[in-house]
Amino acid sequence: MLMKSIAAGLAGTALLATVAFAQSPTVTTDKAAPAATATTTTTTASGQWRTSKMDGLKVYNDANENIGSINDLLMEKNGDIKIAVIGVGGFLGLGEHLVAVPYEKLKFVNEAVAYTGTGAKPAATTTTGAATGTEKTTTTTTATTASSTSKWYPDHAVFNASKDELKNMPEFKYSE
């Protein structure tokens, strides 16, 4: 019975294939304009920033103190960004205070934040060994390989306020 089913399936497939091969392509007699040349046009956005990369961007004040991070950008219907929602305080999103600041009051910077402490700023610190007081600490320095002009987002934003001033601002809430 299985062999008969397989044979019937193959015969049906062969029949459908011959019908498809028997069709001849249609010939058009009207002379349409030749198709456009096969050039590919690409749009570049040099100097533009991706808004998806702005989420979580750190915000510093004029004294290079980290005062929060951008949680959201709010825009008008015409596409103009008007408000930046900044998260202040909290830990891993818990206890965070959201404030809305005018977007034009933010200054975006492509270079990394200048280190204001004494001595060289370590890029990464690794501690090895048990907690016996004989830990070995190594410091490694990493260089930035991407230039600031090739990134699709700024390094950070600057807003002229302290963390306490931002926490004292009215809390921003999304309306429902």
Secondary structure as GFF3:
##gff-version 3
##sequence-region A 1 176
A	DSSP	alpha_helix	2	22	.	.	.	ID=ss1
A	DSSP	three_ten_helix	51	53	.	.	.	ID=ss2
A	DSSP	beta_strand	58	60	.	.	.	ID=ss3
A	DSSP	beta_strand	66	75	.	.	.	ID=ss4
A	DSSP	beta_strand	81	88	.	.	.	ID=ss5
A	DSSP	beta_strand	97	102	.	.	.	ID=ss6
A	DSSP	three_ten_helix	103	105	.	.	.	ID=ss7
A	DSSP	beta_strand	107	109	.	.	.	ID=ss8
A	DSSP	beta_strand	124	128	.	.	.	ID=ss9
A	DSSP	beta_strand	136	140	.	.	.	ID=ss10
A	DSSP	beta_strand	156	158	.	.	.	ID=ss11
A	DSSP	alpha_helix	163	168	.	.	.	ID=ss12
###
